[in-house]
Amino acid sequence: MRNVLKKIKNKDGVAALVTVLLLGGFIVEIAFVGGTLVYLLTGTNLGVRLSAEALAAAQAGVDDAVLRVIRGDYSVSYSLPATGSASAGVEIGYGDSFCASGAAAQDVVATSTGAAFSKQRQLVAHMSVECATRVVNISSVTEISV
């Protein structure tokens, strides 16, 4: 009788081991799929947020370029730190010389490239500046694909 009981106990242990391994495998698989989904969803949201930060940095660069033109600072190219991890590179183009030969108005183009990690957005602002009063009329601000 004792031999029969030992054989039954041994078989019960084998069945429990298989059950525990199967359940453990399912739990690990569910955890892996859940982790992958969280990673993909977070990565998508992070990319959108970084793109928005790059656009905000580019807009800040355009605004700074307009202020520099109004103040009479005609730096051709400079860098502008913006929010957190974003920065903007700004280029101001106005031809050979600003308001040369008694011109009434000068056309100015400001190009600002905002960057946040791997995302970049670029804005181009076309403006006209009255030479005597430095009144700036912004005709357009457009986004250019980078």
C-alpha positions, 0 to 999 in steps of 0.5 A: 500500500505504501508503494502505491501512495508514493507513486501517486504523490510523485505523479501529483508533483509532476502535474503541479510542476507542469502547471506552475511552469505553464502559468509562469510562462503565460505571466512572463508573456503577458508582462513582455507584451504589456511592457512592449505596448507601454514602450511603443505608446510612450515613444510615440508621445515623446516624439510628439512632445519633442516635435512641439518643443522644436516648433516652439524653439523655432518660433522663439528664434523668429521672435528673437530675430524680429526683436534684433532687427527692431533694435538694430542688431543685424547679426547674421547667424547665432544660436538661441537656447530655448526651453529645456532640451530645445534650442534654435539656430537663427539666420538673418538675411538682408542682402549686402548691406542693411538700408544702403543707398537711402532705401525706404524699406529693406526686405529681411528673411529670418530662418529659425531651426528649432531642435529638440533631441532628434526632432527639428522644425524650421520656420522662415519669416519674411518681413519688411523693415522701414529704414528710418523708423525700423517699423517691421511688417511681417508678411509671412511666417511659414514652416519648411520641412527639414 
